C-alpha cells in the first residue's frame, strides 16, 4: 500500500493512467511538483493495494478472459486506506486479533463502497474496475445494466464518454432526487415530506442492504460486526437506521437513542439482543498514512 517513490514507481503510475484516468494524472502531477521543491523521501500510497489479496473468484468479471489477461479488466476496489484503518480500530474495540475478525464495513460517503473482511483480510468489495461500480452514491449510479450505455447514447446522441460522465456526475442521489448529491440536503427534503427525496433514500438504503446480505453469505454467516464509516456512515443516523431496519435475514437490534447520539471516535449502535454488533466508527485515513509512512521510513533507515 505504501511505497518509496523512485523511477520505477513513477513509471508504474504513468503506465496505469489508462486504468485510472481521473486520479493518476493529478497524483503524478502533485508528486512531481513536490519532488522539485522538497529534496526528501517521498511515499506513494495506493488506495487499491488493500484489495490485492481478494480471491480471484471475486475479482474476475464474466467477460472474455483475454480482457483480463491482455487489458487488466478486473475488480480493483477502492477506499483501501480507510478499510485498513477501520479493521485495525475494530480489533481494538472488540478486543480481538485482526486475523480473527469477520466484518462487513460500509464506507458511505459521496463515493461509497462496502467490503467483506474475512479473517482480517479483504474478501469482497462493491467497487469494481472503476469507482463507478457498486452502490448508489452522491452523483454516481453504481451498478446498472451495461446495455443502458448504448441505449442512452443513441437516445441523447452522446458518445460513450458522455454517457459515462452522466453516470459519474449526474446520477445517484443527485439524479434520483433531483435535489442534491448531498445526503443531508436530500434527508432534509425527505423530512419535509418530499416524496421523491423519501424514495431516493429508500433506494440508497436498499442498494446497501443488497450488498450486506450478499456479504453475510460470503462470510459464512459468521460476522463479528457491521461497521458504518465515512461522511454518511458516520453522521447520518437516519441512513444507518433505514439500512439496519431493512435487513431481514439477521437478527439486528439497535438502540435508537444511541444511534442518534453524538460521538468523537466510535459508537456502538446495537444492543445485547442483536446477533451482530453494529458500530459507527470515524475513519482516519490521514492517521493511517502517517503511521504507515513512519513505519516504512523507519524500516528503510
Backbone bond lengths (Angstrom), bond angles and torsions (degrees), N, CA, C in turn:
res aa  C-N    CA-C-N  psi(-1)  N-CA   C-N-CA  omega(-1)  CA-C   N-CA-C  phi
1 X - - - 1.466 - - 1.517 111.10 -
2 X 1.371 116.81 -33.43 1.456 122.38 -177.44 1.524 108.98 -120.68
3 X 1.351 116.35 127.29 1.447 120.65 -175.77 1.526 110.05 -135.66
4 X 1.336 115.44 139.64 1.450 120.47 174.06 1.522 108.03 -69.65
5 X 1.322 116.14 126.90 1.465 120.77 -175.17 1.528 110.19 -72.34
6 X 1.322 114.48 128.87 1.464 122.38 172.17 1.525 107.54 -142.95
7 X 1.309 116.77 -175.13 1.467 119.66 -177.69 1.529 111.54 -61.09
8 X 1.328 117.08 -35.34 1.466 120.42 -179.51 1.529 111.09 -65.35
9 X 1.345 116.45 -42.97 1.462 120.35 179.72 1.529 110.64 -64.91
10 X 1.324 117.15 -41.93 1.462 120.80 178.51 1.523 110.46 -61.77
11 X 1.335 116.35 -40.13 1.467 120.10 178.79 1.530 110.89 -65.17
12 X 1.322 116.97 -39.96 1.465 120.81 179.53 1.524 110.31 -62.78
13 X 1.341 116.35 -43.44 1.470 119.96 178.78 1.524 110.03 -62.38
14 X 1.334 116.33 -44.56 1.473 120.45 -179.14 1.531 111.44 -66.04
15 X 1.323 116.20 -41.22 1.471 119.78 -178.42 1.521 112.31 -65.65
16 X 1.333 115.92 -23.99 1.463 119.47 -176.72 1.532 113.42 -101.73
17 X 1.336 116.60 15.81 1.460 119.69 174.49 1.527 110.40 -58.75
18 X 1.311 116.95 -33.79 1.474 120.05 179.62 1.525 111.93 -63.74
19 X 1.336 116.75 -25.84 1.460 120.44 178.43 1.522 112.28 -89.02
20 X 1.319 117.25 -24.65 1.473 121.00 -178.47 1.525 109.60 -136.81
21 X 1.342 117.50 66.59 1.476 120.82 -173.34 1.521 113.70 -68.02
22 X 1.339 118.33 -21.31 1.461 120.41 179.98 1.529 112.27 -84.23
23 X 1.335 117.21 -27.68 1.453 120.42 -170.33 1.528 113.83 -109.45
24 X 1.329 117.53 -44.77 1.465 118.94 -173.51 1.531 114.37 -63.40
25 X 1.350 120.44 -42.05 1.468 118.46 179.42 1.527 112.49 -61.02
26 X 1.329 116.75 -43.33 1.473 119.83 179.74 1.520 110.69 -65.77
27 X 1.334 116.60 -43.78 1.461 119.93 179.61 1.513 111.88 -62.81
28 X 1.316 116.72 -40.80 1.462 121.09 179.68 1.522 111.30 -66.77
29 X 1.320 116.68 -38.73 1.461 120.79 178.73 1.526 111.17 -63.30
30 X 1.322 116.55 -45.04 1.473 120.69 179.04 1.521 110.41 -65.14
31 X 1.331 117.04 -42.40 1.460 121.06 -179.78 1.528 111.14 -59.63
32 X 1.316 116.87 -46.41 1.467 120.27 -179.04 1.525 111.71 -66.53
33 X 1.327 116.66 -34.23 1.464 120.49 177.97 1.533 110.64 -64.83
34 X 1.338 116.74 -42.34 1.461 119.96 178.88 1.525 111.30 -70.36
35 X 1.315 117.04 -35.64 1.466 119.02 177.31 1.519 111.64 -62.28
36 X 1.325 116.33 -31.94 1.465 120.58 -178.39 1.521 112.45 -71.17
37 X 1.333 117.67 -28.70 1.468 120.07 -174.11 1.521 113.25 -112.31
38 X 1.333 118.39 -18.95 1.471 120.72 -177.28 1.521 109.15 -120.58
39 X 1.314 116.01 105.09 1.464 121.01 -177.11 1.524 109.29 -87.95
40 X 1.316 115.74 76.00 1.456 123.31 -179.29 1.523 108.10 -150.57
41 X 1.334 118.25 169.28 1.472 118.39 177.74 1.527 111.16 -60.94
42 X 1.315 116.12 142.78 1.458 122.09 176.49 1.522 108.66 -119.90
43 X 1.323 115.89 140.60 1.460 121.93 -176.84 1.525 109.03 -114.38
44 X 1.319 115.71 130.99 1.466 121.03 174.49 1.535 108.65 -99.76
45 X 1.326 115.47 131.30 1.460 121.91 -178.65 1.523 108.33 -115.30
46 X 1.314 116.47 123.27 1.461 121.39 -176.51 1.528 109.92 -109.11
47 X 1.310 115.36 118.78 1.460 121.95 -174.87 1.521 112.50 -69.19
48 X 1.326 117.30 -17.48 1.466 121.11 -176.79 1.533 113.12 -91.28
49 X 1.334 117.74 -12.58 1.462 120.17 -172.67 1.522 112.42 -61.05
50 X 1.326 117.16 -36.04 1.458 121.54 -179.91 1.524 111.29 -55.71
51 X 1.333 116.24 -27.23 1.464 121.10 -174.12 1.531 113.35 -92.90
52 X 1.324 117.85 -0.97 1.464 119.61 -173.71 1.524 112.40 -69.22
53 X 1.333 118.52 -17.85 1.463 120.79 179.07 1.529 111.63 -89.64
54 X 1.327 117.07 3.65 1.453 120.69 178.22 1.535 110.11 -56.90
55 X 1.333 118.35 135.05 1.466 119.80 177.85 1.522 111.28 -59.07
56 X 1.310 115.13 144.80 1.461 121.00 -177.72 1.525 111.58 -57.64
57 X 1.325 117.56 -34.28 1.462 121.12 -179.61 1.521 111.22 -59.58
58 X 1.337 117.58 -23.65 1.458 121.61 -177.83 1.527 113.83 -99.80
59 X 1.323 118.12 -11.65 1.468 117.42 -179.61 1.521 114.10 -110.02
60 X 1.324 117.55 -9.98 1.462 119.54 179.41 1.528 110.57 -86.14
61 X 1.321 115.98 133.51 1.468 121.11 175.06 1.535 109.54 -90.24
62 X 1.348 117.72 148.77 1.466 120.64 178.32 1.523 111.74 -81.12
63 X 1.324 115.52 62.47 1.474 123.84 178.02 1.528 106.76 -121.42
64 X 1.322 119.40 174.22 1.473 119.17 176.89 1.530 110.76 -49.68
65 X 1.332 116.09 128.08 1.469 120.35 -171.88 1.526 111.75 -61.28
66 X 1.319 116.57 -25.39 1.464 120.03 178.64 1.525 111.65 -64.55
67 X 1.346 117.62 -23.30 1.461 119.31 176.28 1.531 109.99 -62.77
68 X 1.314 115.20 -34.28 1.469 120.05 177.92 1.525 110.81 -77.15
69 X 1.315 117.24 -50.03 1.463 120.25 -174.93 1.523 112.85 -69.99
70 X 1.338 117.00 -34.39 1.468 120.25 -174.87 1.533 113.45 -98.34
71 X 1.342 116.68 -28.39 1.465 119.62 -171.96 1.531 113.79 -126.56
72 X 1.330 117.19 6.29 1.472 121.88 175.40 1.528 113.84 61.99
73 X 1.321 116.87 32.06 1.463 120.08 176.42 1.520 108.68 -80.01
74 X 1.335 115.95 113.34 1.458 122.66 -179.12 1.524 108.21 -163.83
75 X 1.307 116.02 170.52 1.458 120.16 173.03 1.527 108.42 -77.96
76 X 1.335 116.65 128.55 1.460 120.97 179.50 1.531 112.27 -105.72
77 X 1.316 117.46 -43.67 1.460 119.42 -177.76 1.515 111.61 82.46
78 X 1.329 115.19 152.07 1.467 121.32 -178.25 1.536 109.27 -141.65
79 X 1.317 116.96 -177.36 1.476 123.21 -176.91 1.523 111.96 64.55
80 X 1.334 116.61 24.42 1.454 120.23 -176.02 1.515 114.49 -62.26
81 X 1.328 118.04 -35.43 1.466 120.46 -179.91 1.522 109.67 -65.53
82 X 1.311 116.74 -41.71 1.465 121.00 177.51 1.523 111.05 -62.83
83 X 1.328 117.07 -45.85 1.466 120.04 -179.38 1.527 111.00 -62.83
84 X 1.333 116.26 -38.78 1.461 120.93 178.23 1.531 109.98 -60.23
85 X 1.327 116.30 -45.85 1.465 119.89 178.64 1.533 110.96 -62.94
86 X 1.330 116.50 -46.49 1.462 120.72 -174.82 1.522 112.03 -62.92
87 X 1.326 117.90 -42.28 1.463 118.96 -178.02 1.526 110.67 -67.65
88 X 1.336 117.33 -34.92 1.465 120.03 175.18 1.528 111.35 -67.07
89 X 1.326 116.43 -41.15 1.463 121.18 178.89 1.522 110.57 -66.35
90 X 1.321 116.84 -42.94 1.461 120.26 179.74 1.522 111.00 -61.63
91 X 1.316 116.85 -36.62 1.456 121.12 177.26 1.526 111.25 -57.41
92 X 1.326 116.29 -41.56 1.470 120.49 178.48 1.530 111.45 -70.16
93 X 1.317 116.96 -38.69 1.463 121.25 -176.47 1.519 111.20 -66.66
94 X 1.331 116.93 -45.34 1.471 119.46 -176.09 1.527 112.30 -97.07
95 X 1.332 115.65 3.04 1.472 121.24 176.46 1.531 111.25 55.18
96 X 1.306 114.66 54.84 1.453 121.20 -178.67 1.519 108.73 -140.92
97 X 1.334 119.31 137.01 1.479 120.04 179.64 1.526 111.43 -58.47
98 X 1.314 115.85 143.30 1.462 120.64 179.09 1.523 110.55 -52.49
99 X 1.326 117.03 -40.89 1.464 121.37 -175.30 1.523 113.28 -65.86
100 X 1.329 117.79 -11.79 1.466 121.26 -179.54 1.526 113.02 -107.78
101 X 1.329 116.96 5.17 1.463 120.11 -172.52 1.527 111.63 -94.10
102 X 1.328 115.18 132.27 1.464 123.01 167.00 1.518 107.15 -113.33
103 X 1.317 117.58 125.42 1.468 119.88 -176.68 1.515 110.78 -150.32
104 X 1.318 114.48 153.84 1.460 121.82 171.14 1.522 106.16 -111.88
105 X 1.330 116.60 117.85 1.461 121.44 -175.67 1.525 108.80 -112.18
106 X 1.326 115.32 123.53 1.470 122.06 -178.46 1.521 108.70 -105.15
107 X 1.327 116.46 102.57 1.468 122.04 176.94 1.527 106.76 -90.62
108 X 1.329 114.66 93.12 1.461 120.36 -173.63 1.524 109.90 -108.27
109 X 1.317 115.43 102.27 1.452 121.81 174.93 1.512 108.28 -132.80
110 X 1.329 117.07 -156.84 1.461 118.64 174.48 1.516 110.26 -61.64
111 X 1.327 115.26 -38.28 1.459 121.89 163.18 1.514 106.40 -99.17
112 X 1.320 118.25 139.77 1.463 119.97 -172.46 1.516 111.22 -138.93
113 X 1.320 114.74 144.16 1.460 120.26 174.03 1.520 108.86 -153.77
114 X 1.310 114.89 166.25 1.465 122.65 176.47 1.518 107.39 -130.01
115 X 1.331 116.36 144.73 1.451 118.04 172.99 1.520 110.53 -133.24
116 X 1.326 114.31 152.69 1.461 122.14 173.49 1.524 107.03 -104.12
117 X 1.320 116.01 122.56 1.462 122.51 178.03 1.523 107.59 -103.13
118 X 1.325 116.66 121.48 1.467 121.58 -178.50 1.522 109.19 -120.95
119 X 1.325 115.58 118.93 1.467 120.91 -175.91 1.522 111.51 53.31
120 X 1.334 114.58 41.07 1.458 121.14 175.12 1.513 115.27 80.10
121 X 1.340 117.59 0.60 1.460 120.49 -177.23 1.524 110.68 -121.21
122 X 1.324 114.89 151.63 1.457 119.69 178.20 1.524 109.77 -62.16
123 X 1.323 115.64 126.68 1.458 120.48 178.80 1.527 111.95 -110.56
124 X 1.336 116.63 -39.37 1.458 120.31 -179.58 1.519 108.90 -154.98
125 X 1.320 116.48 154.94 1.462 120.18 179.72 1.522 109.90 -151.80
126 X 1.323 115.93 155.83 1.469 120.38 -171.19 1.525 113.67 -85.39
127 X 1.331 118.19 -36.57 1.457 118.91 176.87 1.518 109.32 -68.80
128 X 1.325 117.39 155.93 1.447 118.88 -170.10 1.509 115.05 -124.44
129 X 1.324 115.52 -125.03 1.460 122.36 176.70 1.524 109.79 -61.23
130 X 1.323 116.46 -32.99 1.463 122.98 175.64 1.527 108.85 -135.37
131 X 1.331 117.96 170.67 1.462 120.41 176.00 1.526 114.25 -71.61
132 X 1.329 117.82 0.86 1.458 120.81 179.79 1.525 111.99 -77.22
133 X 1.314 117.16 -19.24 1.462 121.17 -173.59 1.523 111.71 -83.28
134 X 1.336 114.42 161.16 1.455 120.58 171.83 1.504 113.68 96.83
135 X 1.330 115.53 -122.69 1.459 121.99 -172.89 1.521 113.05 -72.42
136 X 1.306 115.74 158.69 1.469 122.58 164.78 1.531 107.01 -68.42
137 X 1.327 117.60 133.66 1.470 121.04 -174.50 1.520 110.12 -125.75
138 X 1.333 116.27 -165.74 1.458 120.04 -178.07 1.514 112.62 -57.48
139 X 1.348 115.84 -53.97 1.465 120.05 178.01 1.518 112.27 -130.85
140 X 1.337 117.77 6.35 1.456 122.00 178.55 1.522 110.15 -102.08
141 X 1.310 115.40 145.94 1.466 120.41 -175.97 1.513 113.51 -74.68
142 X 1.344 117.65 -31.30 1.448 118.87 -166.04 1.514 109.79 73.35
143 X 1.328 116.76 -159.76 1.462 121.48 -174.97 1.524 112.21 -64.11
144 X 1.329 115.82 130.84 1.467 121.72 171.47 1.527 108.29 -142.06
145 X 1.312 116.31 166.95 1.458 121.45 174.65 1.538 108.15 -63.24
146 X 1.344 118.70 121.29 1.467 119.74 -177.19 1.518 114.35 -64.02
147 X 1.322 117.87 -19.90 1.461 119.78 177.47 1.526 111.72 -66.92
148 X 1.340 116.58 -18.12 1.463 120.35 176.17 1.522 110.60 -61.89
149 X 1.326 117.50 -31.74 1.466 121.46 -179.79 1.530 110.15 -55.87
150 X 1.318 115.34 -52.99 1.474 119.37 -178.44 1.527 110.74 -64.69
151 X 1.322 116.14 -44.25 1.467 120.30 -176.79 1.530 111.26 -60.15
152 X 1.325 117.53 -48.53 1.466 121.21 -178.09 1.532 110.64 -70.00
153 X 1.326 117.35 -34.32 1.469 119.84 176.18 1.519 110.04 -58.67
154 X 1.334 116.19 -41.34 1.466 119.99 179.77 1.524 111.41 -71.67
155 X 1.338 117.79 -40.15 1.458 121.22 -176.85 1.531 112.05 -69.56
156 X 1.339 116.76 -38.34 1.467 121.08 -175.41 1.528 112.71 -102.52
157 X 1.335 116.12 3.57 1.471 120.92 -179.43 1.526 111.05 56.40
158 X 1.333 114.72 50.55 1.461 121.70 179.80 1.520 109.81 -113.95
159 X 1.340 115.92 155.93 1.456 118.31 168.54 1.526 107.92 -88.24
160 X 1.325 117.35 177.63 1.462 120.63 -175.31 1.532 111.48 -63.44
161 X 1.323 116.63 -33.70 1.468 120.10 178.17 1.525 110.35 -63.31
162 X 1.326 116.64 -41.56 1.458 120.57 178.87 1.513 112.47 -63.45
163 X 1.327 116.78 -39.23 1.468 120.59 178.25 1.531 110.27 -65.66
164 X 1.323 116.28 -46.38 1.466 119.86 -179.15 1.526 110.48 -63.21
165 X 1.322 117.96 -37.18 1.466 120.48 176.66 1.523 110.97 -60.37
166 X 1.330 116.89 -40.37 1.467 119.76 178.17 1.526 111.19 -67.01
167 X 1.311 116.94 -36.93 1.464 120.37 178.92 1.526 111.54 -70.31
168 X 1.329 116.37 -29.42 1.464 120.62 178.45 1.520 112.69 -82.56
169 X 1.335 117.15 -36.74 1.469 120.50 -166.62 1.526 115.87 -117.08
170 X 1.336 118.00 -12.45 1.460 119.63 -175.47 1.530 112.82 -129.04
171 X 1.308 116.71 16.91 1.456 120.72 -174.86 1.536 110.22 -116.41
172 X 1.327 117.52 -154.62 1.450 120.89 177.54 1.515 113.07 60.05
173 X 1.325 115.75 -142.99 1.470 121.67 179.32 1.520 111.38 -56.15
174 X 1.331 115.63 -43.56 1.461 120.64 -179.58 1.520 110.85 -62.75
175 X 1.312 116.64 -47.76 1.453 120.22 -175.89 1.514 113.47 -66.33
176 X 1.323 117.54 -40.90 1.465 120.86 -177.53 1.528 111.63 -79.04
177 X 1.331 116.90 -44.84 1.468 119.48 -177.21 1.521 112.51 -74.04
178 X 1.356 115.80 -30.63 1.464 122.56 -172.62 1.534 111.33 59.95
179 X 1.343 114.58 25.13 1.461 120.95 -179.35 1.528 110.38 -118.07
180 X 1.347 116.05 -56.64 1.456 120.03 -172.76 1.520 109.54 -167.24
181 X 1.337 115.36 159.23 1.466 120.96 170.62 1.518 111.13 -87.74
182 X 1.331 116.74 -4.54 1.459 123.22 -177.58 1.526 109.47 -90.62
183 X 1.323 116.02 119.83 1.464 121.01 -178.83 1.516 111.69 -57.98
184 X 1.322 117.34 -33.26 1.471 120.10 -179.20 1.517 111.27 -63.36
185 X 1.323 116.71 -42.55 1.469 119.52 -179.41 1.526 111.27 -70.31
186 X 1.317 116.78 -39.18 1.467 120.03 177.89 1.525 109.88 -66.05
187 X 1.333 117.04 -39.38 1.468 120.87 179.35 1.524 111.23 -64.93
188 X 1.335 116.84 -39.86 1.474 119.46 177.65 1.526 110.63 -62.94
189 X 1.333 116.13 -41.33 1.463 119.71 178.41 1.528 110.56 -64.87
190 X 1.330 116.72 -38.10 1.461 120.63 179.19 1.526 111.14 -63.61
191 X 1.330 116.48 -39.72 1.465 120.46 178.12 1.527 111.80 -67.36
192 X 1.324 115.88 -23.71 1.469 120.79 176.94 1.530 111.50 -90.07
193 X 1.333 115.73 19.42 1.477 122.80 174.56 1.528 113.55 69.50
194 X 1.328 117.12 25.73 1.456 120.00 172.17 1.532 107.75 -75.41
195 X 1.316 116.60 111.20 1.463 121.62 -173.29 1.524 111.82 -63.31
196 X 1.336 116.96 -39.53 1.466 120.17 -179.55 1.528 110.44 -66.31
197 X 1.326 116.99 -38.61 1.467 120.50 177.26 1.525 110.51 -65.20
198 X 1.318 117.26 -41.23 1.468 121.13 178.20 1.523 110.66 -61.82
199 X 1.332 116.32 -43.59 1.461 120.44 178.53 1.524 110.54 -63.57
200 X 1.317 117.34 -39.83 1.464 121.72 -179.74 1.523 110.88 -58.88
201 X 1.326 117.10 -45.59 1.460 120.57 179.90 1.525 111.07 -66.59
202 X 1.324 116.63 -36.61 1.461 119.87 177.37 1.529 111.06 -63.38
203 X 1.325 115.93 -42.77 1.458 120.30 179.06 1.524 110.64 -65.64
204 X 1.331 116.53 -42.19 1.463 121.98 178.58 1.528 109.87 -58.26
205 X 1.347 116.05 -48.87 1.464 120.30 -178.77 1.520 111.28 -63.97
206 X 1.318 116.80 -39.74 1.467 120.02 -178.24 1.518 111.71 -62.17
207 X 1.326 116.60 -40.44 1.465 119.19 -179.41 1.539 110.55 -64.44
208 X 1.329 116.63 -35.39 1.467 120.23 176.48 1.527 110.03 -67.60
209 X 1.331 116.39 -45.97 1.464 121.54 -178.83 1.524 111.07 -60.00
210 X 1.328 116.79 -39.80 1.463 120.37 179.89 1.528 111.12 -57.86
211 X 1.323 116.65 -41.70 1.465 119.64 179.66 1.520 111.65 -73.33
212 X 1.321 117.49 -39.16 1.464 119.73 179.28 1.527 110.19 -59.21
213 X 1.327 117.25 -44.48 1.462 119.73 -178.86 1.527 111.37 -67.44
214 X 1.328 117.34 -35.17 1.467 119.68 174.78 1.520 110.55 -63.40
215 X 1.328 116.34 -43.09 1.458 119.94 -176.29 1.527 111.93 -73.83
216 X 1.326 117.49 -24.07 1.458 119.43 172.44 1.528 109.23 -59.15
217 X 1.316 116.51 -42.26 1.465 121.00 177.31 1.529 110.91 -67.30
218 X 1.335 116.96 -41.29 1.465 120.48 178.34 1.527 111.73 -58.20
219 X 1.327 115.96 -33.60 1.462 121.03 -176.97 1.523 112.33 -94.30
220 X 1.321 117.12 15.04 1.473 122.29 177.23 1.526 112.22 59.04
221 X 1.333 115.05 29.40 1.464 121.44 179.78 1.534 112.65 58.38
222 X 1.330 116.03 27.64 1.466 121.45 176.53 1.524 107.47 -117.82
223 X 1.320 115.53 90.20 1.463 121.29 -171.27 1.526 109.70 -121.25
224 X 1.316 116.03 124.27 1.458 120.71 177.28 1.526 111.68 -78.72
225 X 1.337 116.58 -35.34 1.462 118.68 -175.98 1.518 111.52 -162.52
226 X 1.318 114.34 150.34 1.463 122.79 164.45 1.518 105.97 -107.28
227 X 1.321 116.69 127.78 1.466 121.29 -175.59 1.521 109.79 -119.46
228 X 1.322 116.16 133.78 1.463 122.68 171.70 1.517 108.27 -106.51
229 X 1.326 116.44 131.41 1.463 120.06 179.71 1.519 110.15 -147.35
230 X 1.336 116.55 178.64 1.472 125.77 -175.61 1.531 109.70 72.43
231 X 1.325 116.35 178.20 1.464 121.42 -167.30 1.511 115.38 -51.63
232 X 1.329 117.73 -49.68 1.462 121.56 -179.63 1.518 110.53 -76.50
233 X 1.320 116.68 -47.34 1.458 120.64 -178.10 1.511 113.33 -61.08
234 X 1.329 116.60 -35.95 1.459 120.67 -179.28 1.522 112.68 -77.66
235 X 1.333 117.30 -33.23 1.462 120.06 -165.14 1.523 115.97 -115.15
236 X 1.315 118.09 -15.15 1.457 118.90 -177.71 1.526 110.91 -100.25
237 X 1.326 115.28 96.71 1.465 120.23 176.14 1.520 110.46 -62.32
238 X 1.326 116.68 -34.42 1.458 121.20 -179.50 1.527 111.00 -62.89
239 X 1.322 118.06 -48.34 1.461 121.49 -179.42 1.527 109.94 -63.56
240 X 1.335 117.07 -43.93 1.467 119.46 179.03 1.527 110.40 -58.85
241 X 1.334 116.53 -44.81 1.460 120.75 -178.86 1.525 111.10 -63.82
242 X 1.323 117.45 -43.23 1.459 120.79 -179.97 1.533 110.91 -61.02
243 X 1.319 116.41 -40.84 1.464 120.47 -179.87 1.520 110.75 -67.68
244 X 1.322 116.71 -49.64 1.465 121.05 -177.71 1.530 110.87 -59.39
245 X 1.320 117.09 -44.07 1.469 121.22 -177.27 1.530 112.08 -69.37
246 X 1.324 117.37 -20.06 1.470 120.66 -176.44 1.524 112.62 -90.90
247 X 1.323 118.20 -7.77 1.467 121.26 179.83 1.524 108.49 -87.23
248 X 1.330 116.33 116.42 1.460 121.22 -173.05 1.527 113.64 -103.23
249 X 1.323 118.55 -17.41 1.459 119.36 -172.30 1.531 112.50 -97.13
250 X 1.327 117.47 4.03 1.462 122.65 170.74 1.523 108.12 -125.50
251 X 1.307 115.81 151.28 1.464 119.65 174.25 1.525 107.36 -86.96
252 X 1.311 115.95 95.04 1.460 121.27 -179.34 1.517 108.92 -109.58
253 X 1.303 115.99 122.28 1.460 120.61 178.88 1.521 107.78 -127.12
254 X 1.307 116.48 135.42 1.457 119.79 -174.99 1.523 110.00 -137.02
255 X 1.310 114.01 162.03 1.456 121.88 179.34 1.525 107.95 -101.66
256 X 1.328 116.55 112.47 1.467 119.81 -175.78 1.520 111.62 -61.08
257 X 1.328 117.67 -39.05 1.470 120.50 179.89 1.526 110.39 -63.22
258 X 1.334 116.53 -42.06 1.462 119.90 177.06 1.526 110.77 -63.32
259 X 1.310 115.66 -44.13 1.459 120.27 -178.36 1.518 111.71 -59.13
260 X 1.318 116.45 -30.51 1.463 120.88 -176.93 1.530 113.83 -92.49
261 X 1.317 117.79 -6.73 1.459 118.33 -175.79 1.526 111.40 -81.55
262 X 1.323 116.42 155.10 1.458 121.66 178.31 1.526 109.44 -78.45
263 X 1.338 116.27 158.14 1.464 120.73 -179.79 1.513 108.65 -158.00
264 X 1.334 115.09 161.35 1.457 120.15 -178.56 1.524 112.74 -101.39
265 X 1.325 116.75 -42.68 1.454 121.29 -170.19 1.526 111.90 -115.81
266 X 1.319 116.47 -59.41 1.463 119.97 177.05 1.516 109.25 -151.81
267 X 1.317 114.61 162.33 1.457 121.49 -175.75 1.519 108.75 -142.94
268 X 1.330 117.09 124.53 1.455 119.69 173.58 1.519 108.33 -87.24
269 X 1.320 115.57 121.93 1.455 122.08 -176.34 1.521 111.16 -93.80
270 X 1.327 116.41 -33.91 1.461 121.23 -175.52 1.523 111.28 -74.62
271 X 1.330 114.79 160.89 1.456 120.19 173.22 1.532 108.88 -116.37
272 X 1.334 116.59 -173.32 1.463 120.94 -172.30 1.531 113.29 -67.92
273 X 1.316 117.99 -18.44 1.458 120.60 -179.13 1.529 112.34 -81.38
274 X 1.307 117.31 -11.51 1.455 121.34 -177.58 1.530 110.71 -78.02
275 X 1.335 116.15 136.27 1.469 120.19 179.19 1.524 111.87 -74.68
276 X 1.322 116.22 -18.49 1.462 122.25 179.81 1.525 108.42 -132.74
277 X 1.318 117.21 134.44 1.466 120.74 176.06 1.528 109.15 -69.39
278 X 1.326 116.01 142.57 1.464 121.34 -179.56 1.524 108.22 -125.77
279 X 1.328 115.80 129.21 1.461 120.95 -177.71 1.527 111.11 -130.99
280 X 1.306 115.18 150.49 1.456 122.63 160.09 1.521 105.77 -107.10
281 X 1.319 116.96 124.37 1.470 121.53 -178.42 1.518 108.65 -127.94
282 X 1.308 116.49 128.62 1.464 120.40 177.96 1.526 109.41 -75.64
283 X 1.316 115.99 119.01 1.457 119.60 179.25 1.520 110.53 -74.14
284 X 1.313 115.96 160.08 1.470 120.43 -179.67 1.526 108.51 -146.94
285 X 1.321 115.20 76.94 1.460 120.56 -178.48 1.523 111.36 -64.68
286 X 1.328 116.87 -34.07 1.472 120.46 -179.80 1.533 110.32 -63.14
287 X 1.337 116.88 -43.84 1.464 120.34 178.53 1.522 110.67 -64.61
288 X 1.325 116.10 -40.20 1.463 120.36 178.87 1.524 110.15 -60.47
289 X 1.328 116.16 -43.58 1.464 120.78 179.46 1.527 110.52 -63.82
290 X 1.322 116.94 -44.14 1.474 120.79 -179.47 1.526 111.23 -62.84
291 X 1.320 117.19 -46.85 1.467 120.77 -177.59 1.520 111.76 -64.55
292 X 1.327 116.64 -44.21 1.461 119.57 -178.15 1.534 111.45 -72.25
293 X 1.328 117.02 -32.44 1.461 120.44 175.50 1.523 110.00 -64.73
294 X 1.336 115.99 -44.83 1.479 120.57 178.20 1.524 110.29 -60.84
295 X 1.340 117.14 -43.01 1.458 121.10 179.48 1.528 110.48 -62.88
296 X 1.312 116.90 -44.40 1.461 120.62 -178.91 1.520 111.37 -63.64
297 X 1.320 117.24 -46.73 1.456 120.99 -179.00 1.525 111.19 -66.50
298 X 1.337 117.28 -35.09 1.463 120.75 178.26 1.523 110.85 -64.52
299 X 1.312 116.41 -39.11 1.469 120.42 179.46 1.521 111.13 -69.73
300 X 1.338 116.14 -33.41 1.468 120.10 178.93 1.523 110.33 -69.38
301 X 1.349 114.77 -41.67 1.465 119.49 -177.55 1.527 112.01 -80.78
